[in-house]
Amino acid sequence: MKPSQSFLEEASKRVEPIYAQGFFFVSKSYISYYLVFDYYDPLEYYRTIMNDEKLFNEEVGKLWANMQQFLDEETVKVNNVKVSPRVVMIDIGFRKSKKNPYIVFLIRFRAPIKEGINVYENIYQSETVEYDYVAYWVFPPGSRILRVDFGSGQEEWDLVSENILAIYGWKGMKTGGYERIEFEISKQVSEASGEEN
């Protein structure tokens, strides 16, 4: 039986974000990242729409458009050159039950990364976070993270190694609306990376 519009609207409103992870991978020509959002879905909205191809395709279209709009509102620069993050894939699945869906966004952009010192910057709307999250930045082997700056934000971060950065945020904290990561790419890394993406 096809679900009613009123049920879909109510079920959608009850979906609650509970956790997020970001995995950022830097290569010579691109920065690619996966954003994974976990939800609590008491009325099983996502199970319902995944049983109907039309509803599923409409939901993916909405998620795609919303995330792309969010990305378009950010100002992202690499070495002072404005870049354009683009959604390239969305996936929806479940953890232990149909009340625990997750959504994965794969986002990628071409970046003018060069041998020597590079600067990544992101300027965005400051906000109060609705859920805990963690993000990992992975730079090529042999590269070095030199400096990290989150403006006035309350995020915490840790250099796991010379080329891996972990960033932590908690529900209720205020983001700074600014990110800056300075990193150094050695000649060997630059040559080895080629045009990989």
JOMO-V130028 format. One record per residue. N is the residue number from 0. SS is DSSP state (~ for helix, > for strand, _ for the rest). PSI is psi in degrees with one decimal (none if undefined). D_CENTER is the distance of its C-alpha to the mean C-alpha in Angstrom with 1 decimal. Layout:
N	SS	PSI	D_CENTER
N	SS	PSI	D_CENTER
//
This chain:
0	_	134.1	35.7
1	_	133.7	33.2
2	_	146.4	31.3
3	_	156.2	32.5
4	~	-37.5	30.4
5	~	-38.3	31.1
6	~	-45.6	29.8
7	~	-41.5	26.5
8	~	-44.1	26.1
9	~	-45.0	26.9
10	~	-39.6	24.9
11	~	-40.8	21.7
12	~	-27.8	22.4
13	~	-8.9	22.8
14	_	128.5	19.3
15	>	123.9	17.8
16	>	137.2	14.3
17	>	-21.7	15.1
18	>	152.0	12.2
19	>	148.4	8.5
20	>	144.5	7.3
21	>	135.7	4.8
22	>	109.4	7.0
23	>	128.7	7.7
24	>	124.1	11.1
25	>	128.3	13.5
26	_	-173.4	16.6
27	_	-36.7	19.5
28	_	-19.1	18.5
29	>	156.2	14.8
30	>	123.8	11.4
31	>	142.7	9.3
32	>	150.5	6.0
33	>	129.2	5.4
34	>	125.1	3.5
35	>	117.1	7.1
36	>	128.2	8.9
37	>	143.0	12.6
38	>	157.5	15.4
39	>	125.7	19.1
40	_	80.4	20.9
41	_	-31.8	24.6
42	_	8.8	26.1
43	_	49.1	24.1
44	~	-46.7	22.8
45	~	-33.4	20.5
46	~	-42.6	23.4
47	~	-49.5	25.6
48	~	-25.9	23.7
49	~	-10.7	23.0
50	_	3.6	26.8
51	_	111.1	27.3
52	~	-40.7	26.0
53	~	-47.0	26.4
54	~	-39.5	24.5
55	~	-48.0	21.7
56	~	-37.7	21.4
57	~	-41.1	21.6
58	~	-45.0	18.7
59	~	-41.1	16.4
60	~	-42.3	17.6
61	~	-45.2	16.9
62	~	-43.3	13.3
63	~	-49.7	12.9
64	~	-42.1	14.8
65	~	-44.6	13.2
66	~	-41.3	9.6
67	~	-37.5	11.4
68	~	-43.0	13.5
69	~	-44.6	10.9
70	~	-39.2	9.6
71	~	-25.3	13.4
72	~	-14.6	14.2
73	_	154.8	12.5
74	>	108.1	14.7
75	>	128.9	13.1
76	>	144.2	15.9
77	>	119.8	16.8
78	_	41.5	20.4
79	_	13.7	21.0
80	>	125.0	20.3
81	>	131.3	18.0
82	>	169.0	15.4
83	_	88.9	13.9
84	_	136.9	10.3
85	>	136.4	11.1
86	>	129.2	9.9
87	>	-12.2	12.2
88	>	146.1	12.0
89	>	138.7	11.7
90	>	147.2	13.4
91	>	134.1	14.9
92	>	-168.4	16.9
93	>	149.8	18.6
94	_	-113.8	19.1
95	_	-21.8	22.7
96	_	172.6	23.8
97	_	-8.4	23.2
98	_	1.1	22.4
99	_	67.0	19.2
100	>	159.6	16.9
101	>	153.5	13.3
102	>	131.0	11.0
103	>	129.9	8.8
104	>	127.0	7.0
105	>	125.2	7.7
106	>	142.1	7.2
107	>	149.6	10.0
108	>	147.9	12.4
109	>	136.9	15.8
110	_	134.6	16.4
111	_	66.5	19.9
112	_	137.4	19.7
113	_	166.6	23.3
114	_	137.6	25.6
115	>	-150.7	26.0
116	>	133.1	23.9
117	>	154.4	20.6
118	>	124.1	18.6
119	>	132.0	15.0
120	>	143.5	14.7
121	>	122.3	12.4
122	>	126.0	14.5
123	_	174.1	13.3
124	_	122.7	15.1
125	_	144.4	15.8
126	_	165.6	15.6
127	>	126.6	16.7
128	_	137.3	14.1
129	_	-6.6	15.1
130	_	159.7	13.9
131	>	150.8	13.6
132	>	162.8	10.4
133	>	144.5	10.1
134	>	142.0	8.0
135	>	128.4	10.0
136	>	125.8	10.8
137	>	114.9	13.5
138	_	160.4	16.0
139	_	148.9	18.9
140	_	136.9	21.9
141	_	-11.6	24.4
142	_	168.0	22.0
143	>	135.9	21.9
144	>	125.2	19.6
145	>	-37.6	22.1
146	>	142.5	20.7
147	>	135.3	17.8
148	>	123.5	18.0
149	_	26.6	16.1
150	_	-131.2	19.0
151	_	10.7	20.4
152	_	161.7	17.4
153	_	8.6	18.1
154	_	151.2	15.3
155	>	151.6	16.9
156	>	160.4	16.2
157	>	131.9	18.1
158	>	103.8	19.0
159	>	-37.7	19.3
160	>	-175.3	21.2
161	_	-28.0	21.9
162	_	15.9	18.8
163	>	127.3	16.3
164	>	132.7	14.6
165	>	134.4	13.4
166	>	134.9	12.2
167	>	137.0	13.2
168	>	155.6	13.3
169	_	149.8	15.7
170	_	131.6	16.6
171	_	-12.4	18.8
172	_	162.5	17.9
173	>	128.8	17.5
174	_	156.8	14.7
175	_	-13.5	16.5
176	_	13.7	14.9
177	>	136.8	14.9
178	>	138.8	13.4
179	>	126.0	15.6
180	>	120.2	15.8
181	>	133.1	19.1
182	>	155.8	19.6
183	>	129.6	22.6
184	>	122.4	22.9
185	_	164.8	26.4
186	~	-39.4	28.7
187	~	-42.8	28.6
188	~	-44.7	24.8
189	~	-44.2	25.0
190	~	-37.5	27.8
191	~	-29.8	26.3
192	~	-32.2	23.0
193	_	-132.9	24.8
194	_	29.4	22.8
195	_	153.6	20.5
196	_	none	17.1
//
